Amino acid sequence: MKNTALILVTLFLAAILSACATTGSTDMAKVKCPACGYEFNAGAGEAGSM
């Protein structure tokens, strides 16, 4: 039972972590929000852009 739970938790975490992975090799990486589908630049909140 512990092995099954461990496998399920591992798969769940892998799905969560890969949901916001970028899928392109452009200079400005775009990230797609899994909840609303909005795409935005990953570097939009960089420190020093003020």
N, CA, C and O atoms as a GROMACS GRO file, in nm:
protein
  200
    1MET      N    1   0.082  -0.120   0.000
    1MET     CA    2   0.000   0.000   0.000
    1MET      C    3   0.086   0.126   0.000
    1MET      O    4   0.053   0.225  -0.065
    2LYS      N    5   0.198   0.123   0.073
    2LYS     CA    6   0.285   0.240   0.078
    2LYS      C    7   0.349   0.265  -0.059
    2LYS      O    8   0.367   0.380  -0.099
    3ASN      N    9   0.383   0.158  -0.129
    3ASN     CA   10   0.443   0.175  -0.262
    3ASN      C   11   0.344   0.239  -0.358
    3ASN      O   12   0.381   0.325  -0.438
    4THR      N   13   0.220   0.197  -0.352
    4THR     CA   14   0.118   0.255  -0.439
    4THR      C   15   0.098   0.402  -0.409
    4THR      O   16   0.089   0.484  -0.501
    5ALA      N   17   0.091   0.437  -0.282
    5ALA     CA   18   0.075   0.577  -0.242
    5ALA      C   19   0.196   0.659  -0.287
    5ALA      O   20   0.179   0.772  -0.334
    6LEU      N   21   0.314   0.606  -0.273
    6LEU     CA   22   0.435   0.676  -0.314
    6LEU      C   23   0.436   0.700  -0.465
    6LEU      O   24   0.474   0.809  -0.510
    7ILE      N   25   0.396   0.601  -0.541
    7ILE     CA   26   0.391   0.616  -0.686
    7ILE      C   27   0.288   0.721  -0.726
    7ILE      O   28   0.314   0.804  -0.813
    8LEU      N   29   0.172   0.718  -0.664
    8LEU     CA   30   0.068   0.815  -0.695
    8LEU      C   31   0.111   0.958  -0.660
    8LEU      O   32   0.087   1.050  -0.738
    9VAL      N   33   0.173   0.976  -0.546
    9VAL     CA   34   0.221   1.108  -0.506
    9VAL      C   35   0.330   1.156  -0.602
    9VAL      O   36   0.332   1.274  -0.638
   10THR      N   37   0.418   1.068  -0.642
   10THR     CA   38   0.525   1.104  -0.736
   10THR      C   39   0.467   1.147  -0.870
   10THR      O   40   0.511   1.247  -0.927
   11LEU      N   41   0.370   1.072  -0.922
   11LEU     CA   42   0.308   1.109  -1.048
   11LEU      C   43   0.232   1.240  -1.038
   11LEU      O   44   0.234   1.321  -1.130
   12PHE      N   45   0.164   1.261  -0.925
   12PHE     CA   46   0.091   1.386  -0.904
   12PHE      C   47   0.187   1.504  -0.901
   12PHE      O   48   0.161   1.606  -0.966
   13LEU      N   49   0.296   1.493  -0.830
   13LEU     CA   50   0.394   1.602  -0.823
   13LEU      C   51   0.457   1.628  -0.960
   13LEU      O   52   0.481   1.743  -0.996
   14ALA      N   53   0.485   1.522  -1.035
   14ALA     CA   54   0.542   1.541  -1.169
   14ALA      C   55   0.444   1.614  -1.260
   14ALA      O   56   0.484   1.698  -1.340
   15ALA      N   57   0.315   1.582  -1.249
   15ALA     CA   58   0.214   1.650  -1.330
   15ALA      C   59   0.203   1.796  -1.292
   15ALA      O   60   0.192   1.883  -1.378
   16ILE      N   61   0.205   1.825  -1.163
   16ILE     CA   62   0.194   1.962  -1.116
   16ILE      C   63   0.316   2.044  -1.161
   16ILE      O   64   0.301   2.157  -1.207
   17LEU      N   65   0.435   1.988  -1.147
   17LEU     CA   66   0.556   2.061  -1.182
   17LEU      C   67   0.571   2.081  -1.332
   17LEU      O   68   0.631   2.179  -1.375
   18SER      N   69   0.518   1.991  -1.412
   18SER     CA   70   0.531   2.005  -1.556
   18SER      C   71   0.418   2.088  -1.616
   18SER      O   72   0.423   2.119  -1.736
   19ALA      N   73   0.319   2.125  -1.539
   19ALA     CA   74   0.206   2.202  -1.592
   19ALA      C   75   0.248   2.340  -1.638
   19ALA      O   76   0.189   2.393  -1.732
   20CYS      N   77   0.347   2.399  -1.575
   20CYS     CA   78   0.391   2.534  -1.612
   20CYS      C   79   0.524   2.534  -1.686
   20CYS      O   80   0.591   2.637  -1.694
   21ALA      N   81   0.563   2.422  -1.738
   21ALA     CA   82   0.690   2.414  -1.811
   21ALA      C   83   0.677   2.486  -1.945
   21ALA      O   84   0.572   2.481  -2.009
   22THR      N   85   0.783   2.552  -1.986
   22THR     CA   86   0.781   2.620  -2.115
   22THR      C   87   0.799   2.518  -2.226
   22THR      O   88   0.859   2.413  -2.205
   23THR      N   89   0.747   2.549  -2.343
   23THR     CA   90   0.753   2.455  -2.454
   23THR      C   91   0.821   2.515  -2.576
   23THR      O   92   0.801   2.466  -2.688
   24GLY      N   93   0.899   2.618  -2.558
   24GLY     CA   94   0.966   2.680  -2.672
   24GLY      C   95   1.110   2.714  -2.640
   24GLY      O   96   1.152   2.709  -2.525
   25SER      N   97   1.185   2.749  -2.743
   25SER     CA   98   1.324   2.786  -2.721
   25SER      C   99   1.348   2.929  -2.772
   25SER      O  100   1.449   2.957  -2.836
   26THR      N  101   1.254   3.017  -2.744
   26THR     CA  102   1.270   3.156  -2.784
   26THR      C  103   1.343   3.233  -2.674
   26THR      O  104   1.360   3.182  -2.563
   27ASP      N  105   1.386   3.355  -2.706
   27ASP     CA  106   1.458   3.436  -2.607
   27ASP      C  107   1.369   3.468  -2.488
   27ASP      O  108   1.411   3.453  -2.373
   28MET      N  109   1.246   3.511  -2.514
   28MET     CA  110   1.153   3.540  -2.406
   28MET      C  111   1.062   3.419  -2.389
   28MET      O  112   0.970   3.399  -2.469
   29ALA      N  113   1.087   3.341  -2.289
   29ALA     CA  114   1.008   3.220  -2.266
   29ALA      C  115   0.866   3.258  -2.228
   29ALA      O  116   0.844   3.346  -2.145
   30LYS      N  117   0.770   3.191  -2.289
   30LYS     CA  118   0.630   3.215  -2.257
   30LYS      C  119   0.581   3.104  -2.167
   30LYS      O  120   0.616   2.987  -2.185
   31VAL      N  121   0.500   3.141  -2.069
   31VAL     CA  122   0.444   3.046  -1.975
   31VAL      C  123   0.293   3.051  -1.988
   31VAL      O  124   0.235   3.160  -1.993
   32LYS      N  125   0.230   2.936  -1.993
   32LYS     CA  126   0.084   2.930  -2.004
   32LYS      C  127   0.027   2.887  -1.871
   32LYS      O  128   0.065   2.783  -1.817
   33CYS      N  129  -0.064   2.966  -1.818
   33CYS     CA  130  -0.129   2.935  -1.691
   33CYS      C  131  -0.224   2.818  -1.711
   33CYS      O  132  -0.312   2.825  -1.797
   34PRO      N  133  -0.209   2.710  -1.634
   34PRO     CA  134  -0.298   2.595  -1.651
   34PRO      C  135  -0.441   2.622  -1.605
   34PRO      O  136  -0.533   2.551  -1.647
   35ALA      N  137  -0.461   2.720  -1.522
   35ALA     CA  138  -0.596   2.748  -1.470
   35ALA      C  139  -0.679   2.828  -1.569
   35ALA      O  140  -0.795   2.795  -1.595
   36CYS      N  141  -0.620   2.935  -1.626
   36CYS     CA  142  -0.700   3.023  -1.712
   36CYS      C  143  -0.658   3.019  -1.858
   36CYS      O  144  -0.733   3.065  -1.944
   37GLY      N  145  -0.539   2.964  -1.887
   37GLY     CA  146  -0.493   2.955  -2.025
   37GLY      C  147  -0.422   3.079  -2.076
   37GLY      O  148  -0.382   3.083  -2.192
   38TYR      N  149  -0.404   3.181  -1.992
   38TYR     CA  150  -0.336   3.304  -2.032
   38TYR      C  151  -0.186   3.279  -2.049
   38TYR      O  152  -0.124   3.214  -1.965
   39GLU      N  153  -0.129   3.330  -2.157
   39GLU     CA  154   0.014   3.317  -2.180
   39GLU      C  155   0.084   3.448  -2.149
   39GLU      O  156   0.037   3.554  -2.190
   40PHE      N  157   0.195   3.441  -2.076
   40PHE     CA  158   0.269   3.561  -2.041
   40PHE      C  159   0.418   3.532  -2.047
   40PHE      O  160   0.460   3.416  -2.046
   41ASN      N  161   0.498   3.638  -2.052
   41ASN     CA  162   0.644   3.624  -2.056
   41ASN      C  163   0.694   3.587  -1.917
   41ASN      O  164   0.651   3.647  -1.818
   42ALA      N  165   0.783   3.491  -1.910
   42ALA     CA  166   0.833   3.444  -1.781
   42ALA      C  167   0.919   3.548  -1.713
   42ALA      O  168   0.927   3.550  -1.590
   43GLY      N  169   0.984   3.636  -1.789
   43GLY     CA  170   1.071   3.737  -1.732
   43GLY      C  171   1.001   3.865  -1.695
   43GLY      O  172   1.067   3.965  -1.668
   44ALA      N  173   0.870   3.867  -1.692
   44ALA     CA  174   0.797   3.990  -1.668
   44ALA      C  175   0.817   4.044  -1.528
   44ALA      O  176   0.803   4.165  -1.507
   45GLY      N  177   0.848   3.961  -1.432
   45GLY     CA  178   0.862   4.008  -1.295
   45GLY      C  179   1.005   4.009  -1.245
   45GLY      O  180   1.030   3.995  -1.126
   46GLU      N  181   1.100   4.025  -1.335
   46GLU     CA  182   1.241   4.023  -1.296
   46GLU      C  183   1.275   4.142  -1.207
   46GLU      O  184   1.222   4.251  -1.225
   47ALA      N  185   1.363   4.118  -1.112
   47ALA     CA  186   1.412   4.225  -1.027
   47ALA      C  187   1.500   4.318  -1.109
   47ALA      O  188   1.576   4.272  -1.195
   48GLY      N  189   1.490   4.444  -1.084
   48GLY     CA  190   1.570   4.539  -1.156
   48GLY      C  191   1.503   4.596  -1.280
   48GLY      O  192   1.564   4.673  -1.353
   49SER      N  193   1.379   4.559  -1.303
   49SER     CA  194   1.309   4.610  -1.421
   49SER      C  195   1.234   4.739  -1.389
   49SER      O  196   1.159   4.790  -1.472
   50MET      N  197   1.255   4.791  -1.270
   50MET     CA  198   1.184   4.913  -1.229
   50MET      C  199   1.256   5.034  -1.276
   50MET      O  200   1.212   5.146  -1.251
   0.00000   0.00000   0.00000
